[in-house]
């Protein structure tokens, strides 16, 4: 019985993962809806879009307060509704893609130009939700080059 519990426990989100999800959800809601949405309003708006069982305001309060993460079907509904990447909503930004050792070595030896440093400073000064949008745009542009 102990092995089953240990194995099951590894799949459970940590407190930090739940809190991080909550922040991403609030960010996506603010970006999409233009305002902070409370648990009751979130439940109402979510239930209008979700084809499965409806959720209560208590459930959405748990999402917003970092006490739980929705199931995959509910995450899919949230991501589609809020126009965000489902992986980002659940886990955060994807790991940086690498193109092999040659490019990594080249990147290590080349110093960033003053223009690149200024651009990085401008990006860093943006609010988190705008940095996310910019990152998504760059990822899409990179994918189109591949």
C-alpha positions as CSV (number, residue, x, y, z in Angstrom):
1,X,0.0,0.0,0.0
2,X,2.9,2.4,0.8
3,X,4.3,2.1,-2.8
4,X,0.9,3.0,-4.3
5,X,0.6,6.1,-2.0
6,X,4.2,7.2,-2.8
7,X,3.6,6.8,-6.5
8,X,0.3,8.6,-6.4
9,X,1.8,11.4,-4.3
10,X,4.5,12.1,-6.9
11,X,1.8,13.1,-9.4
12,X,0.2,15.5,-7.0
13,X,1.0,19.2,-7.6
14,X,3.1,20.9,-5.0
15,X,2.0,24.0,-3.0
16,X,4.4,26.1,-5.2
17,X,3.0,24.6,-8.4
18,X,-0.5,25.5,-7.3
19,X,0.5,29.0,-6.3
20,X,2.3,29.5,-9.7
21,X,-0.8,28.2,-11.6
22,X,-3.0,30.7,-9.7
23,X,-0.7,33.6,-10.7
24,X,-0.8,32.5,-14.3
25,X,-4.6,32.2,-14.2
26,X,-5.0,35.6,-12.8
27,X,-2.6,37.1,-15.4
28,X,-4.5,35.4,-18.2
29,X,-7.8,36.6,-16.8
30,X,-6.6,40.2,-16.5
31,X,-5.2,40.1,-20.0
32,X,-8.2,38.5,-21.6
33,X,-11.0,40.1,-19.5
34,X,-9.3,43.4,-18.7
35,X,-10.1,43.0,-15.0
36,X,-9.8,40.9,-11.9
37,X,-12.5,38.3,-11.8
38,X,-13.7,36.8,-8.6
39,X,-14.5,33.2,-7.9
40,X,-18.3,33.5,-8.5
41,X,-17.8,35.4,-11.8
42,X,-15.1,33.0,-12.9
43,X,-17.4,30.0,-12.2
44,X,-20.3,31.6,-14.1
45,X,-18.1,32.5,-17.2
46,X,-16.3,29.2,-17.1
47,X,-19.5,27.1,-16.9
48,X,-20.9,28.9,-20.0
49,X,-17.9,27.6,-22.0
50,X,-17.2,24.2,-20.5
51,X,-19.0,21.2,-22.0
52,X,-18.4,18.9,-19.0
53,X,-19.7,19.1,-15.5
54,X,-20.1,22.6,-14.1
55,X,-17.8,23.9,-11.4
56,X,-18.8,25.8,-8.2
57,X,-17.6,29.1,-7.0
58,X,-15.8,27.2,-4.3
59,X,-13.8,25.2,-6.9
60,X,-12.8,28.4,-8.8
61,X,-11.9,30.0,-5.5
62,X,-9.4,27.1,-5.0
63,X,-8.0,27.8,-8.4
64,X,-7.6,31.5,-7.7
65,X,-6.2,31.0,-4.2
66,X,-3.6,28.4,-5.3
67,X,-5.2,25.5,-3.4
68,X,-5.8,23.4,-6.5
69,X,-5.2,23.0,-10.2
70,X,-8.1,22.1,-12.6
71,X,-8.2,18.8,-14.3
72,X,-7.0,18.6,-17.9
73,X,-10.4,19.0,-19.5
74,X,-11.0,22.2,-17.5
75,X,-7.5,23.5,-18.2
76,X,-8.2,23.0,-21.9
77,X,-11.4,25.0,-21.6
78,X,-9.7,27.8,-19.6
79,X,-6.8,28.0,-22.1
80,X,-9.1,28.1,-25.1
81,X,-11.3,30.7,-23.5
82,X,-8.4,32.9,-22.3
83,X,-6.5,32.4,-25.5
84,X,-3.3,31.1,-23.8
85,X,-1.2,28.1,-24.3
86,X,-2.5,25.2,-22.2
87,X,1.0,24.1,-21.3
88,X,1.9,27.6,-20.1
89,X,-1.3,27.8,-18.1
90,X,-0.6,24.6,-16.3
91,X,3.2,24.5,-16.0
92,X,4.5,27.9,-17.0
93,X,6.9,28.7,-19.8
94,X,8.4,25.9,-21.8
95,X,12.0,25.1,-21.4
96,X,14.4,27.0,-23.8
97,X,14.8,25.0,-27.0
98,X,18.4,24.2,-28.0
99,X,19.7,23.5,-31.6
100,X,22.7,21.5,-30.7
101,X,26.2,22.0,-29.3
102,X,27.5,24.3,-32.1
103,X,25.0,27.0,-31.5
104,X,25.3,26.8,-27.7
105,X,29.1,27.2,-28.0
106,X,28.7,30.1,-30.4
107,X,26.2,31.8,-28.0
108,X,28.6,31.4,-25.1
109,X,31.5,33.0,-26.9
110,X,29.7,35.9,-28.5
111,X,29.1,38.9,-26.3
112,X,25.7,40.6,-26.7
113,X,25.8,43.9,-28.7
114,X,24.7,47.2,-27.1
115,X,21.5,47.0,-29.2
116,X,20.7,43.6,-27.8
117,X,21.3,44.8,-24.2
118,X,19.0,47.8,-24.8
119,X,16.3,45.5,-26.2
120,X,16.6,43.1,-23.2
121,X,16.3,46.0,-20.8
122,X,13.1,47.2,-22.6
123,X,11.7,43.7,-22.4
124,X,12.6,43.4,-18.8
125,X,10.8,46.6,-18.0
126,X,7.5,45.3,-19.4
127,X,4.8,43.9,-17.1
128,X,4.8,40.1,-16.8
129,X,1.8,39.6,-19.1
130,X,3.4,41.6,-21.9
131,X,6.7,39.7,-21.6
132,X,4.6,36.5,-21.9
133,X,3.0,37.8,-25.1
134,X,6.3,38.8,-26.5
135,X,7.8,35.4,-25.6
136,X,4.9,33.7,-27.3
137,X,5.4,35.8,-30.5
138,X,9.1,35.0,-30.6
139,X,8.3,31.3,-30.2
140,X,5.8,31.4,-33.0
141,X,8.3,33.2,-35.2
142,X,11.0,30.7,-34.4
143,X,8.6,27.8,-35.2
144,X,7.9,29.3,-38.6
145,X,11.6,29.4,-39.4
146,X,12.0,25.7,-38.7
